[in-house]
Each structure stands twice: as structure tokens, then as C-alpha cells.
Amino acid sequence: MTNTAPSTADAHSAPGAGDFAARAHQIAKVYGRGDAQVIALDSVTVGIPRGRFTAIMGPSGSGKSTLMHCMAGLDSVDSGQVFIGDTELTGLKDKQLTRLRRDKIGFIFQAFNLVPTLTALENITLPMDIAGRKADNAWLDTVIDTVGLRPRLKHRPSELSGGQQQRVACARALASRPEIIFADEPTGNLDSRSGAEVLGFLRDSVRRMGQTIVMVTHDPSAAAYADQVLFLSDGQIVDTMTSPTAERVLERMKGFETGGRPAAPGAQEPGVAAR
Ligand SMILES: Nc1ncnc2c1ncn2[C@@H]1O[C@H](COP(=O)(O)OP(=O)(O)OP(=O)(O)O)[C@@H](O)[C@H]1O
């Protein structure tokens, strides 16, 4: 059944830009030309609420990765605007974009992307070292203890399990307290136990540390860790669900097999409109 409860953002009577860690306004992305043309994003307007855990789901090819990459400044849009906090990302020059990504965005990928020759601790502080910024040691301690890596700090990635490596990647993303963390299938390479640990940790970092996280996933159980789920279909946000459970997300996903958008009258307004 489609959830018709108001989304996290809609719960505020009149959310302004300050309520969103990231916003997209009517963004479009088209790949290819002529017969090979694919509309990956079709005028998507969405706000990612600050201090919340948002999951993005949808059928294969619905535009999830494209949306995430465009919002994170890893890919350009053909039209529309993207904001990280108050900063408009669209139109920035390459150098400015690189700096913005470095200073304001954390990334967690399916492949952990750790540097094999560095220890866990060195991997965690690497982005700050590259930026020439000094780590806030008290914060770093909190992050390390929260992900349970203290006994493993001197280990290199090859000496860590997959789950531990992903926890290093999570700690690396959190260490600089970014405005927002984008996680692309963060549990895709993990067994279910390690996956649950990482998801639990991501959820805790939102609840305890006020971090904002957006996660693309195919897994309804993973989406259930989020505060809200955005559903994409054919390049558009067609539904949202707050306080998701795996069962309700699975049920909603089944609807896409028979044609996508909820047809019921009064069904949820598309997306978390960024006003
Ligand atoms: N570089 C590209 N060139 C051409 N088409 C592309 C490119 N990247 C994505 N697409 C197309 O754009 C659409 C959206 O792709 P996207 O990867 O965002 O979907 P997705 O929902 O993340 O899919 P999946 O769940 O399979 O990873 C798809 O039809 C895809 O084939």
C-alpha cells in the first residue's frame, strides 16, 4: 500500500532552503541522441531534509544513480539547479566544484575505495590530509568509537573484513562532518550481518550526530533503516514513504512491476518538494 503520511520535509509547515542539506530544482538529464536517447531524469524537484536518513529506491534504470551523481556534483545536469546547503552547485567551475565536494560532501561507495597501502586511521583522515585541514581529534575519537574501529586502526585494508573496510569508509565520510553524505549501495558487497552493522551505524550517525545521509539501494531491508524513502520511476520521483518498513517498501516496489506510479486518487504528492 502506498504510504500517504506526510514526508519528513512536509511535516514542517513551510520549509525553507535551510531545512534541506541538498536540493534539486527541476533537474533534467538526457543521455544519447535520436533513437538512443534516454531521459534519465525528467524535471526532478526534491529536497533532502537536514539531519535525516533518506533512501532512494526504484526499478533498475529509473535514474537513482544519475540523481545521486547529479546532486553530489559528480555529474552535470542538462537543465535545472542543484544546491548543497546554500551553495548552488550548477554552474560552478571544475575547481570550485572539486573544493565544494571535498569540503561539504562525504561519499560511501559499494566498493570501499580504500587506499591499500594506508592504515585504517590514515584512510579515515586522508581527505582532511589532502585538504590540508587538521582533524578535530575529539570528533575523530567519537567517530572511531561509534564505528567500533579502535582496535583496528593500525590495520591495512587487506587485514580487515569487508564490513570493517566499509566501516572505515563510513568513518572517512563522517570525519570531516560534511553537510551531506551520499552512499551508493553501501551494503552491496557485504553479507547480511555486516550490512546490518553498517546500516545501523549510518542510522546512529544520523540520530546521534545529526548527520544527513542519502543512500541509493535496491534492498527493502536496507531502506527500512532510513527515515524516509523516495521512489523513482522513469526519471521522476513518484512517491515517498516515511518511517518505512521492509514489508511496506517491498510492497511498494511490487507496484512498479505493474506500471509505476500509484494510480489511487489522493495518492502521495510526488517527491519531497523543495520549496
Ligand atoms: N552514461 C550513460 N550513457 C547512456 N545512458 C545512460 C548512462 N548512464 C545511465 N544511463 C541510462 O539512464 C537511465 C538511468 O540510469 P541510472 O543508472 O541512473 O539508473 P538506476 O536506477 O541507478 O539503475 P540501477 O538500479 O540498475 O543501477 C538508464 O536507462 C540508463 O541506461
The ligand as an SDF file (V2000), in Angstrom:
LIG
                    3D

 31 33  0  0  0  0  0  0  0  0999 V2000
   26.4670    7.1510  -19.3510 N   0  0  0  0  0  0  0  0  0  0  0  0
   25.2880    6.7950  -19.8260 C   0  0  0  0  0  0  0  0  0  0  0  0
   25.0370    6.7570  -21.1470 N   0  0  0  0  0  0  0  0  0  0  0  0
   23.8180    6.4310  -21.6240 C   0  0  0  0  0  0  0  0  0  0  0  0
   22.7690    6.0880  -20.8340 N   0  0  0  0  0  0  0  0  0  0  0  0
   22.9580    6.1010  -19.5230 C   0  0  0  0  0  0  0  0  0  0  0  0
   24.2170    6.4410  -18.9340 C   0  0  0  0  0  0  0  0  0  0  0  0
   24.1000    6.3590  -17.5920 N   0  0  0  0  0  0  0  0  0  0  0  0
   22.8280    5.9710  -17.3450 C   0  0  0  0  0  0  0  0  0  0  0  0
   22.1510    5.8110  -18.4950 N   0  0  0  0  0  0  0  0  0  0  0  0
   20.7240    5.4290  -18.6250 C   0  0  0  0  0  0  0  0  0  0  0  0
   19.9640    6.3150  -17.8320 O   0  0  0  0  0  0  0  0  0  0  0  0
   18.9150    5.6200  -17.1500 C   0  0  0  0  0  0  0  0  0  0  0  0
   19.0640    5.8130  -15.6540 C   0  0  0  0  0  0  0  0  0  0  0  0
   20.2490    5.1450  -15.2350 O   0  0  0  0  0  0  0  0  0  0  0  0
   20.6840    5.0330  -13.7150 P   0  0  0  0  0  0  0  0  0  0  0  0
   21.9920    4.3230  -13.6830 O   0  0  0  0  0  0  0  0  0  0  0  0
   20.5980    6.3600  -13.0790 O   0  0  0  0  0  0  0  0  0  0  0  0
   19.5280    4.0950  -13.1350 O   0  0  0  0  0  0  0  0  0  0  0  0
   19.4810    3.3330  -11.7360 P   0  0  0  0  0  0  0  0  0  0  0  0
   18.0880    3.4970  -11.2270 O   0  0  0  0  0  0  0  0  0  0  0  0
   20.5830    3.7670  -10.8540 O   0  0  0  0  0  0  0  0  0  0  0  0
   19.7020    1.8400  -12.2350 O   0  0  0  0  0  0  0  0  0  0  0  0
   20.2810    0.5480  -11.4570 P   0  0  0  0  0  0  0  0  0  0  0  0
   19.3400    0.2850  -10.3340 O   0  0  0  0  0  0  0  0  0  0  0  0
   20.2140   -0.5320  -12.4960 O   0  0  0  0  0  0  0  0  0  0  0  0
   21.6630    0.8650  -11.0080 O   0  0  0  0  0  0  0  0  0  0  0  0
   19.0360    4.1630  -17.6050 C   0  0  0  0  0  0  0  0  0  0  0  0
   18.1220    3.9480  -18.6420 O   0  0  0  0  0  0  0  0  0  0  0  0
   20.4550    4.0350  -18.0860 C   0  0  0  0  0  0  0  0  0  0  0  0
   20.5690    3.0650  -19.0880 O   0  0  0  0  0  0  0  0  0  0  0  0
  1  2  1  0
  2  3  1  0
  2  7  2  0
  3  4  2  0
  4  5  1  0
  5  6  2  0
  6  7  1  0
  6 10  1  0
  7  8  1  0
  8  9  2  0
  9 10  1  0
 10 11  1  0
 11 12  1  0
 11 30  1  0
 12 13  1  0
 13 14  1  0
 13 28  1  0
 14 15  1  0
 15 16  1  0
 16 17  2  0
 16 18  1  0
 16 19  1  0
 19 20  1  0
 20 21  2  0
 20 22  1  0
 20 23  1  0
 23 24  1  0
 24 25  2  0
 24 26  1  0
 24 27  1  0
 28 29  1  0
 28 30  1  0
 30 31  1  0
M  END
$$$$
